[in-house]
């Protein structure tokens, strides 16, 4: 085995070179010298107008964020007077409006944090502000319609606005830190973040001004308080004004020098940017010099895993993320007590019996009270941090803050009854502790958890890591707002609040310990302890003169052997990154001898192993079908148990979808790291956890969380089993049909069982049956698959390992999948198909009960539907072969549409039940198995697991979106909207199917 070094692409990170390629690395030396000089310019720059501009442009975004988030607390009261029954929104409406933004923020933090590292800070900066502006204006202009009420519309737009707000966190933090000089970086980032306090103050001030402006209209107006409708629209709509002002400056801000240098590798451009926008010096690159964009590996999941797979790096990410999580649990949960504090200082709800006067006084009191709370604790805390962050350091302030918060919450929790339920002076003591707590949250971890992630991570992952840390905090906020809002009335109104405060103290203590994991970043260059002189990782391109297998070892002179990530062919190049080395010479490549092909006597054993594996896969798919067939019969009893309507109960589908999408995003990373078997078993373990929670009849929000966990597990398992079956060489189409027939069997059986449990008081005990089946599934997977990878499994079946092309290593798998146009068509078809299937299975029972006079036994119709799915995937396989898969889809679609018209216009319960079963028969056979076969024909083998997972996750998105839309429409017009919606979905499916080309030769 031999190899040659492609010296044209070999670069050095030191200022001198020797050995192989000496004298050929002048461009690399120039690159390194320019980089160091430019970084010193940034780190040692004097405070200038550009720094002021950067703080203002970033700070206006945080001002807008805080304004939009805080204004809804007052606007929700206004909405209650106008649109609520009895002068207030019900608990679910209020929760939906207030939690939609944090959920969207979590999504935005992860998404924009990743995008800023991939496509650049500048390209994404301003996009998130556009989303905020559109979402804010849309809320102010929302209205009611026949299909969706105004509260539902506001919830949707607040989620979209939250995505933009989430994007502002990592982008503003990273841009500010990368433009800032080392000695003032902490104060610049604090000044940006402190604008949140002014946003809170401004929201309360505008609410007060608007309330006073409409005082006479409210007091002297009609009893329905319609004039308040103007108030909340003005209050919300004005939140977009600061964003509109700052938008131009965000779109024209230059790319940060560190991204240009260390990610784009364009040193000349970065050097000019530094001299023009930061230092105003005459430092310029030589215009006659050849500017070479050094070819280095982009940030990737493999590199991300390598970097954060080391404990020294992972502990920093975990410490930053958990500190933010712990802090936000208390920071947002403390808002649960604001009404108590406002009442104690004389700014609670009005007790006036006149409806109009009482409404005005309540709005006035809430606005003034929140002005006092903002000025009394929030704003001073931010600016105390500003004064000390660059002298004391980040870590001491965070340790001090968590320590004080632990003590304060202990005092507030254990002394709650004595302070609140005794004398007025005792209540004032509670108010004092409340304000001091707000102060130490901001003169402590609330500010430092924002600063540290923007300083502690390498340039290529700085924004991603900040987004992960911020999203962890927002997860804590969601838990506080959803979970603790449900807990506080246990034992009576506000009776559990003292225990909630004690729980907050525990979280503060854990945050204190997590702080020890993060480094002190005061005065440190963003490049780490070595500062601008630190080196960067460069690749070595090795051109092979003979094949290289994945189990080969490449030995570089003076280094340990390297195992390549992929197999490549003779004469192709493979890129192997050499970390912090001045040069590297290929010493030798040792490739083990290939294994002999299995003899004919082994074929029987290979076939037997494949059949055993298929049995385990079918049992896994049975569990998937069991899970999907569960909710239909349970929806009516869940509605009755929790006293919720169609729209809220539809959140169960949304929760399952969120879990499935999260699993789809993560499955590529986990599969590459842990392998087929471990990820498959891990998915089953997720289901065990979920069923354990569901069996205890938890509160509805916890039920949603459990279904999210369950969705992650299903996503992991579906991706692995589908990629395995598609990769088989012996009748994969038939086996795909068998696998999905098993799914249909599970979906058929589970409604039969769950219907029985709906007639008992402890209906949630049904999930104990599911738990037992999940345990058996885990055992089955462990015995059959163990910890083996997919290539190892296929090899045991006598299927040779697929040799990837060199293209598979040039970009990440995520990018390769997203570059496939056919992927989007297949994903959209899957979205429509699964959405149609789950909408019918999930809502047909409710339709028959509400519109056809069916009783509790209507749940058996859902079983008939899924039984049709199962039988269709077995019985109609022969018909499909005769007709051809493509023609079968068209034929069955037309027949299904006709049967849906029968259900729509025929008021016979029996005829409807029969038609639904036939729909299941026709809907089950061709669509999903054929779709998976089509995917296997178009998508390269090395991308199958990830692509299948994403296509299936789009299906799960459909399984949440369309049942949710049905629920929203049913809330307004009744569940009879089901049939026209299904007909529309089926017609769209036929159109999308026509866009899928015929299968060509599959890329190996």
N, C-alpha and C positions, 0 to 999 in steps of 0.2 A: 504494500500500500504506500502510495506517495502522494505528495501534495505540493502545490506551489502557492506562494503568497502573492496576491494581487496588490503590488505595492502602490499602484495608482490610487487605491482607496484606503491605504493604511496610513493612519495619522498618529501623531504623538501629542501627549499632553504636557510634556516638559519642554523647556526652552532649548534643550540640546538633544541630540540623538546619536546613537552609535549602533554598531552591529548591523543587522540586516536593514537595508534601506537608508543607511546613514547618508547625510547630504541631500536627501530627497524630501526632507520634512520642513523646509523653510516656511511653507504656508502654514503648517501647524504651529511653528514657533511664532510666527506673526500673529496668528489667531490668539495664542495664549497670552502674548504680551499685550495685545490690544484689549483683550478681555479684562486682564488685571488692572490696566490703567483706567478703563471705563468704570469698573466697579469701585475703584478708589475714588473716582470723581463723584459717584453717587453717595458713597458712604461718608465722605468727608465734606460734602457740599454745605455751603452756608444757607441759612434759612432765607428763602427768596419768595418773590411773588408767585412763582409756580407752586411752591409748597402750599401757600395760602389758597390758591385756586384749586389744587387737588383736594384739600380738606373741605372746601366749600362745595365742590361738585359732588364729592362722595357723601358729605354730610347732609346735603339737601335730600338725597335719597333716603337716608335714615330718618330724617324729619318726616318725610312723606310716609314712610313705612309705619312709624309710630303713630302718626296722626290717623292713618286708615285703620290700624288695629284698634286703637283706643276709642275712636269715635263711635264704633259700633256698640260699645257698652251703653252709651247714651242714646244712640239711634234706635237700639232695640226697645228701649222704653217708649220712644216715640212711635215706633211701628206697632207696639202693643195697643196704644191708644187708638190707632187708626184701623188696624186690620185684625187685632186680636179679639177674642171673645171675652167679655168681662173686663175689657180695658188692659189686657196684657196677653202676650204670646204664651202658648202652652209650653211646658218644659221641653218637649222635643224640638219645637220650632226655635226656641231661644238657644238651645244647645247647638242645633244645626247651624244657625247663623254665626255663633261665636266660635265654633270649632272648625268651620270650613276653611277659614284663613290659615290656622296653624297646620292643617293637613296639606293644603296647597304649598305652604312655606316649606314644609319638610321635603316635598317633591322637588321644589325649585332649588333648594340648597344642594341636594344631591346632583340634580341635572346640570345646573349652571356651574357648580364647582368642577364637575368633570369636563364640561365643554370649554371652560376657560383654560384648562390645561391642554386641551386637544387643539382647539382652533385659535386660541389667543384671547388675552384679556380685552383688548381693544374691540375686537369683532363682536364680543358678547356684551360689552358695556354700553348700555343704552337700550338694548333689546328688552332687558328685564324691566326697565323703566317704562317702555312702551306698553308692556303687558299690564303694569300697574295702572297706567293712565287709562287704558281701554277698560280694564276691569272696574275702575272707580267710576268713570263716567257711566258705564253700563248699569251699575247699581243704582245711580241717581236717576236713571231714566227707566228703570224697571217698572213693569205694570202687570196686571193680572190678565190672563187669557183663558179661553175655554179648556185648554189642556194643562197648563202650568200656572199655578198661583204665584203671586208676587214674592212670597217667602221662598218658594222653591227657586225662583229666578235669582233672587239675591244670594242664596246659598251657592248656586253655580258660579255666579260672577265673583263672589268672595273667594271661592276656591281658585279661580283663574288669577285673580289679583294676588292671592297668596303665593302662587308659583313665581310671579314677578318679584314679590317681596323676598322670597327665599333666595332668588338669584342675586339679590343685592348684598347679602351677607358675605359670601366668599369673594365676590368681585370687588366690592369696595374695600374690604380688608386687605386683600392681596395687592391691589393697585396702590393703595396708600402705603403699605409696608415696602413695596418694591421701589417706589419713588422717594421714600423718606431717607434722610441721612441717619446714620446709626444713633447719634446722640439725642435726636429729637423724635425718633420713630414712635416711641411709646406715647408721647403727648399728641402727635398727629393722629394716631389711631384712636386715642381716647377722645379727642376733639370730634372726630367723625361719629363715634358711637354715642357721644353725649348728646348729639342732636336728637336722640330718641326722647330725652327728657323734655326738650322744647316741643317736640311733636305731641307728646302727651298733654303738655300745658296748653298748646295751641288748640287741640281738639276740645278741651274743656272750655277754653275762652270763646271759641267760635260758637259752641253750643249755648253758652250763656248769652252771647250777643244775639243769636238768632231767636232764642226764647224771649228775650226782652223786646226784640223788634216785632214779634208776633203776639205780644202780651195781650193787647186789646182784642185781637182777632180770636185768640183762644178763649179768653174769659167771656167775651160777649158773643162768641160765635155759636154755631149749632151744637147740640148735645153730642153729635157723633164725632166731634173734634177733628173734622176733616182738614181744618187749617194746619194742624200739626203735620200733615203730609208734606207741606212746603218746607217745614223746618228740617226734617231728616234728610230730604233730598238736597237742600242747600248745604247742610253739614257734611254729608258724604261727598258731594260733588266738588266742593272747594278743596278737598284733599288732592285733586289732580293738578291744581294750579302750580304748586311748587315743582312738581315733576315736569310739567310742560316747560317751565323756565330753565330747568337744569338739563333738559334733554339735548339741546344743541351742544352744550359743553361736553357732555358725555360722549356724544358721537364724534367729536373732534379731538378728544384727548389722545395723545400718542400712545403707541404700544410701550409697555414698560421695557426698559433696557435689558433687564434680566431675562425676560421671555425671548426677546429678539436674539440675545446672545446664546443663552443656554438651551433654548428649544429650537428656534429657527436657525441658529448658528450664523447669523449675518452680523458680524462684528462691526463692519464699517457703518451700517445703518444704525446700530445701537450706539456707537461712538458719537455719531452726529446728533442723534436724539438727546444724548446726555448733554453735549455741549450747548445745544440750542435751548432745550426746555428746562434744564436743571441748573447748570453752572454758569451759563452765558459766557463761557470761556472760549478760547480760540482753538480748543482741541479738536482737530479734524483728522480724518484718515487720509492717507495718500491717495489722491484720485487716480494715479497711474498704476497703483498696485492692483494685482489680480485678486478679486474677491471671490473666494471659493466657499460655497456653502458646504460645510463638512458633513459627510454622509454618516450620521450616527443613528442608532436605534431610537425611535420615538418612544414616549411613555406607553407602556403596554401592561396588560394584566400579568404577564409573566414577570416583567420587571417590577411591577407593583408588589407582586407576591414575593419576589426576591428581597426587595427592600424592607417591606413591613413583616416579612417572615423572620427577620432577625429581631430578637427580643429587645435590643437596645432601641430599635426604631418603633416596634409595635407598642412598647410601653408608653411612648410619648403620645401616639395616636389614641391609645386607650385612655390614658390619663386626661388628655384634653377633652375627649368625647364624653367620658363619664362625669368629669367635673361639670361640664355644661349641662348634662342630663340631670344630675342631682340638683344643681342650682335652679334650673327652670321648673322642676317639680314644685319647689317652694315658691319661686318668684311668681308664677302664674297662679298657683294654688292660694297664695296669700290674698289674691283678689276676691276670693270667696268671703273674706271677712270685711271687705270695704264697706258693705252696707251697715254692718254693726258699728264700724268706726264713724261713718257719716251720721248715723243716728245719735251716737254718743256726743258728737260735737254740734248737734242741732241742725244737721243737714240731711235728715232722712226723708222718707216718703211723707207726703202731706197727709194729715188726718182730716182735712176739710171735707165736709159732706157734699158740698157743691162740686159736681163732676168737673166742670170747666176750671174752676178756681183750684181745685185739688190737682188737676193735671199740670197747670202752670206752676204751682208751688213745688211740686215734685221735680219737674224739669229744672227749675231754678236752683233748688237745693242740691240736686245731683251735680249740676254744672259747677256751682260754687264750691261744693265739698271736694270735688276732684281737683279743682284749682289749688285748694289748700294742701291736699295730699301730695300733689306734684311738686309744689314749691317747698313743702315741709320735709321731704325726704329724698325724692327721686333726683331732682336737679343738683342739690348740694353734694350728693354722693358721687355723681359723675365728675364734678370739678375738683373734688378732693383727690380723686384718683389722678386727674390731670396734673395736679401740683406735685405729686410724689412718685408717679410711675417710673420716671427716668432717673430718680435718685434712690428710692428704696428698692425698686425692681418689681417685676410682675409676681414672682412666686411668693415673696413675703406678704404682699398685699392680699393675695388670694388665700394664703394660710390664715392671715389675721381675719379676713372676712368670714371664712367658713367657721373659724373658732367662735367669733362673736355671734354668728347666726345660730350655731348650735346652742349656745347659752341662752340667747334670746328666745328661741322657740321652746326650749325647755321651760323657761319662766312663763311664757304665754300659754303653753299647753297645760302644765300642771297647776297654774294659778288662774286658769280661765274662769272657772265658776265663781271664785271669790271676787275677781275683778269685774265681771260682767253683771252678775246677779246680786250685787250688794249696793254700795253707795255710789254717788256720782263721782266722788273723788277717785274711787277704785276704777271706774270706767275711764277716767282721764289717764290713769296710770297705764291702762291697756292701750289707749290711743298713743301715749308717749312711746311705749314699747314698739307699737306698730310702725311709727315714723322712724324710730332708731333702726328697726329691722330693714326698712326701705333704704335707709342711708348706708348701712353696711352691706346690703346687697350690691349697691352700685359702687361704694368705696370698698370693693372687694371682688368677688368672683364674677358678678354680672359683666363687669368691664374686662377683667383680665382673661376670662374664657374667650372673649372676642379677639383679644390681642395675640395671645400665645400661639394659636394655630396659624396665624398669619406670619409668624416668624420662625417657627420651630421645624419646618419641613423643607425639603429640597424644592427647587423651582419647578421641576416637572410635575410634582404632586402637591404643590403648596395649596392651590385652589381646591383640588379634590379633597385633600385632608381637612381643609377648613370647612368645606361643605359637609363632610361626614360628621365633624365635631358639632357644627351648628344644627344639623339634622337630628343628632342625638339629643341636643337640648330641646328641640321642638317636639321630639317624641315625649320627653318629660312633661312639656307643657300640655300636650294632648291628654296624657294620662291624668294630669292634675285637673284639667277642665272637665273631662268626661268622667273619670273614675271618682274623684273626690266630690264632685257635684252630686253624685248618686249616694255617696256615703254620709254626707253631712246631716241628713235627716233621719238616720237610723236611731231609733229610740225616741223620736219626737223631733219637732222642728229645731234645726241647728244643734241637736243634742250631741252629735258626734264630732263637732268642730274641735273640741279640746283634744280629742284623740288624733285628729288630722294634724294639728299643730305639733303633737308629739312625734307623729310620723315624719313631719318635716325636719324635726331635730335629728332624727336618725339619718335622713338623707344628707343633711349638712355634715354630719360626722363622717359618712362615707366619702363625701366630696373632699373633706379635709385629708383623708388618707390617699385619695387618688391624686391630690396635688403633688405628693412626693414623687410621682412618676414623671412629672414634666420637668424640663430643664429651665434654668434661669436664662432668659433671652435678652436681658438688659445689656446694652453696649456690645452685643455680639453681631457680627455680620450675618446676613441671611444665608451665606454659603457655609456657615458652621464655624467651629473654633479656628479653622485655618484661614477664614476670611477669603478675600479675593484671590489669595494664592493657592486655594484648593484646586485640585485637578478634577477633570471630568472623565467620564467613561467613554472610550472610543471602541469601534468595532474593528475586527480583523476579518477581511474577506479571504477565505481559503478556497482556491480553485482545485477541484479534485481531478486526479488522473485515473481514478477508479472509484467504484461505488462506495458510499458511506452509509452505514446502517445506524439506527437509533441507539444500538448498544455498542457502537464503536467508541473508542477513547482517543481524543486528540490531545497530544502532549505538546505544550509550548515550552520553549527553552526556559528553564528556571521557574517553571510553574507546575502545579498539579494538573493531571489530565482533566479535560473538559468533555462532557457528554453532549453531543449536539441534540437540539430539540426535535429534529425531524430526520427522516431518511432522504437522501438525495442521490442522483444518478451520476454516472461518469461524465466529467467535463463541466458539471454545473458548479456554481459557487454557493457556499453556505456562509452566513454571517455569524461570527461568534464574538461576543463582546469581551474585550480585554480591559479589566478595571485598573485604572491608575498605573499603567505601565508605560515606560518610555518607548519600548519596542517589544516585539514578540516575533519569534521565529518558530515555524512549525518544525518540531523535531521528528515526530513520527505519528502515524495514525495506525492504530491497531484495531482491526476489524475481525471479530470472531467469525469462524467458519459457519456458513449457513447450515441450518438443520435439514436433515433428510426429510423428504415428503413421507407422509403417513402411508404405510403399506396397506394393501387391500384388506388385510385381516383386521385393520383398525377401523374400517369404515363403519362397521356395525356399532362399535363403541361410540364413535363420533355421532352417529345418528341417534343413539340412545341418549347421549348427553344433551343433544339438541332438543329432543322431545321432553326431557325432564326440565330443561330450561324454559321451554314453551309452556309447560304446565305451571311453572312458577310465575311466568309472565301473565298467563291467563288469570291466575288467582289475584295478582296485583291489579289487573284491569277489572276483575270482578269487584274488588274493593273500591276502585274509582267509580264504577257504575253504582255500587251500593251508596256511596257518598252522594252522588248527584241525584239519585232518586229519592233521597230522604226528605228534602224540604217541602215538596209539594203537599203531602198530607199534613205536615206539621204546621204549615203557615197559619191556618185558621186558629189552631190552639195556641200558637205563639202570640198571635194578635190578641186573643182573649186574655191570655195570662199577663201580658205586659200592657194591655189597654192601648194599643197603638194601631195606626191606620195602615193603608196599603203602602204609602210612600216610605214610612219609617221601616216597616218590615222588609221592604226591598233592599235595605242596607245590608241584609244578610248576604244577598247576591253580590253586592259591591265589595263587601269584606272578603268573600272568597276570591273574587277577581283580583283584588289587591295582592293577596297572598300568592296567587298563581303568577302574576306579573313579576313580583319580587323574586320568586323562585326561578322564573325564566331568565331574568337578568343575571342571577347569581350562578346558574347551573353550569355555564361554560367554565367559569373560574374554578368552581369546586370540582367539576369533572376532571379538568386538567391537573388539578393538584392532588385529589384524593382517589380518582378513578371511578369506574362504572359501579362496582359493587358497593363501595362505601357510601357513595351518594344515594344509591337506590335504597339502601338500608336506612340511611339518615332520613330520607323522605318518609319512610314508614314510621320512624320514631316520632317525627313531627305529628303524624296523625294520632299516635298514641297519646301524646301530650294534649292535643286538641280534644279528643273524645273524653279524656279524663276530666277536662274542664267542663265540657258540655253536659256531662252526666250529672253534675251537681246543681243543675238549674241556676246558672249564674245570672247576674243582672244582664240586661240586654246589651250594653256596651261591651261587657266581658265576653258575651256570646259572639259578638262581631269579631273581637280580637282572636278568639279561639278558631273561628272560621278562617281568619287570615292565616293563622299558623297551619291549619289544615290545608289551605290552598298552596302554601309553600311546599308542603310534603307531597301533594298530588303533582305539582309541577315537576319536582325532582324525579318522581317515579315515572311519569308519563314520558318525559324526555328520554330517559334511559331505556325503557322498554320499547318505545317506538323505534329508536335508533338501532337497537339490537335486531328487531324483527326485519326492518328494512334492509339491514346488512346481510341477512341470510341469503343463500344462493339456491336453496331447494324450495321452490314454490312460495316465495315471500308474499305474493298477493293473497293466496289461500290462507296463509298463517296470519296475515294482517286481518283478514276477515274473521278468523277464529278468535284472535285476541279481542277484537271489538265486539264479537258475539258474547264473549265473557263479560265485557263491560255491560252489554245489554241485559245479560242475565242478572248481574248485580243490581242494575237499575230497576229490573222487574221485581226482584224479591224484596228489596228494601221497603217499597211502599206498602207491600202486604204486611210486613212486620210493624212498620211505623204507624199504620192505620189502627192496628190493635192497641198500640200504646196511647194513641190520642183519646181513647175512650177510658183511660185510667187517670187518676189524680196525678201520679208521678210519671208524666209523659217523657220526662228527660231520661228516665231509666233506659229508654230505647238506646241511648248512646253507650250504655254498658255492653249491649250486644255488639255494637260497632267496635268498641274497645277490644273485646275478645277476638273479633275477626282481625283487627289490626295487629294484635300480638301474634296471631298465627301467621299473618303475612310476613311479619318481621323474621320469624323463625324460618319460614320457607325460604326467604331471600338469603338469609345468613347461611343456610345449609347448601343452597344451590350456587350462589354467586360469590359469597364471601367477600374478599377484598380485591378480587381480580378486576383488571381493566377490560374495556371492550375488545381491544385486539387480542388479549389473552383468551377471552371467552370465544371469540370467533376462531382462533387457532385450535382450541379444544374441539371445535365442530369440524375441523378439517378445512377451514376457509383460510387461505393465505392472507397474510397481513397486507393491507393496502399501502403501496409506496406513494407518498405524497409528491406532488410537483414542488419545485422551488417556490412557486407563487404563494404557497401556503405559509411561508415564513416571512414574507415581506411586510405584511401588515397584520394587525391583530385580527382574530377571528370575528370580533364584533364588527369591525369595519368591512371585512370581506362579506359577511352576511348582508349588511346594509347596502352594499354595492350591487347586490343581485336584484334586478328589476322584478324577476319572477317571484321573488320572496314576498313582495308587497301584494301581488295579486293573490297568491296562495293564502297569505295571512288574512286579507280582507274577505275572501271566500269563507275561510274558517270562522271568522268573526260572525258572519251572517248565518252560517249553518248551525254552529253550536248555540248561538243566540236564539235561533228559531227552535231548536230542539229543547233547550232548557226552559224557554218561555212557555212552550206548550206543556211540558211536563210539570213545570212549577205552578202554572196558573189554571190549568184545565179543571182541577178539582174545585177551586174557588168559583170558576165560571159555571160549572154544573150546579153547584150549590146555590149560587146567587141567581142564575138566569134560567135554570131548568128544574129547579125545585128538588134537587138531589139532597140526600142526607149525608151522614158521616161516612157511609159506605161508598160514597163517590170516590174516596181515596183509592179504591180498587181500579178505577178507570186509569189512574196514573200508572198502576202496575201493568194494565193492558197495553198502554202506550209503549212502555219500555220492554214489555214482552215482544211486541212487534219489532222493536229495534233489534232485539236479540235474534229472533227467528229470521228477519230479513237478511241479517249478515251471514246466516248459514244457508237458508233455503234458496235465496236468490243468487247465490254465487254462480250457479250454472247458467241462469238466465243472463247474467251480466256478460259471461264469456261468449254467449251466442250473439247478444246484441252489440257488444262492445261497450267498454266502460263509459265513453263519452256520450253515446246515444242513450245509454241507460239513465244517465243523469237527467237528460232532457225529458225522457219519457216519464220517469218517476216524478219529476218536478211538476209536470202538467197534471198528472193524476192527483198529486197531493193538493194542488191548488183547487182542483174540482171538489175533493173531499172536504176541504176547509169551507168552501161555499155551502156544502151540505150542513156542516156544523153551525155555520153562521145563520142560515135561513130556515133550518128545520128545528122546531121547538120540541123534539122528541128526545127524552133522556136516553132511551135505549139506543136509538139510531145514532145519536151523538157519540155514545160510548163505543159502538161498533166502528164508526168512522174514524174515531181517534186511534183505535187499535190498528186499523189498516194504515193510517198515516204513519204510525210508528214502524210498521212493517216496511213501507216504501221508503221512509226517511232513513231507516237504519242501514240498509244494505249498501247502496253505492257510495254514499257521500264521504263519510269520514275515512273508511279504508282506502277508497280510490284517491282521496286527497293526499293521504300519507304516501301511497304508491307514486303519485305524481311528484311529490316533494323529493322522494328518493331518486327519481329520474332526472331532476333538474339540478339538485344541489350536490356539490362535491362531498366526498365521503368524510373528509376531515371536519366539515362544517355541519354534518347531519345532526349531531346531538343538540348543538346550540340552536340551529335553525328550526328543527322540529319543536323544540321547547318554545321558541318565540312564536311560531305559527300556532301552536296549541294555546299559548298564553293569549294570543289575539282572540282565539275561540273562547277562552274563559272571560276575556273582556266582554265579548258579546253575550256570554251567559250572565253577566252582571248588568250590562248596559240596557239590553232589551227587556229583561224582566223588571228592571228598575223603571224604565220608561213606561212599561205597562202599569206598574203600580202607581206612578204619578198620574197617568191618564185615568186610571180606574178611580183614583181618589176624587177626581172631578166629574167623570162621566159614567162611572160604573165599569165593571169588568167586561161588559160586552164589547169594549174596544179591542179585546184580544184577537178576534178573528180578522178584522181588517188589517191589523198590524202584521199578523202572520202572513196574510196573502201578499202584502207589500214586500215583506222580507224574502219570500220565496221568489217573487218576480225579479227582484234585484239579484238574487243568487244565480238565476238562469243567465242574466246578462253578464255577470262576472265570470261565470264558467266559460262562456263563449270567448273570453279574452285569454284563457289559458291555452298556450300552444300545445301541439302534440309533442310527446316525449321524444327527444333526440338521444344522442349518445351521451351517457353520463360521464362527467369529468372525474377521473380518478386522481 
